[in-house]
Amino acid sequence: MKYNLEQAPTIHTVHSFGWDSVRIGASLQLRSFIVTPDALYADWSAQVGVPLTSEDLAPLQQLGADIILIGTGPEQCLPDMAPFRAFVDRGQSIEFMSSTAACRTYNILAIEQRKVAAGIILPLGMKP
């Protein structure tokens, strides 16, 4: 899927995605990553089907975003919420959805100039 995001050329947005990759501007992401409107953090340690750990979440906690999106891979997976309690205690919203839904939602919030961060777990789908 391709997006037309000419109205937001100075922020990091998802320009396109396929089953195994996501394009953020000119950067092609082939591994899980974290993105904010101001920064892109490649090679996030999260993996499909592996529970998220405190170490996986540490980079997201340091970003100061009001809204945290977690793209859990091809399907929405609701994890054990214990590791996410720190986000809630700080008043941060955290949402879990499929990675494709997280990419779309992230773009909307980033263009609206919201304080958002998205952790996107790849791959987005099964190999065709």
Secondary structure, DSSP 8 states (H G I E B T S, - for coil): -B---TT-TTS--EEEE-SS-EEETTEEE-S-EEE-SS-EE---S--TTS---HHHHHHHHTT--SEEEEE-SSS-----SGGGHHHHHTT-EEEEE-HHHHHHHHHHHHHTT--EEEEE-S--S---
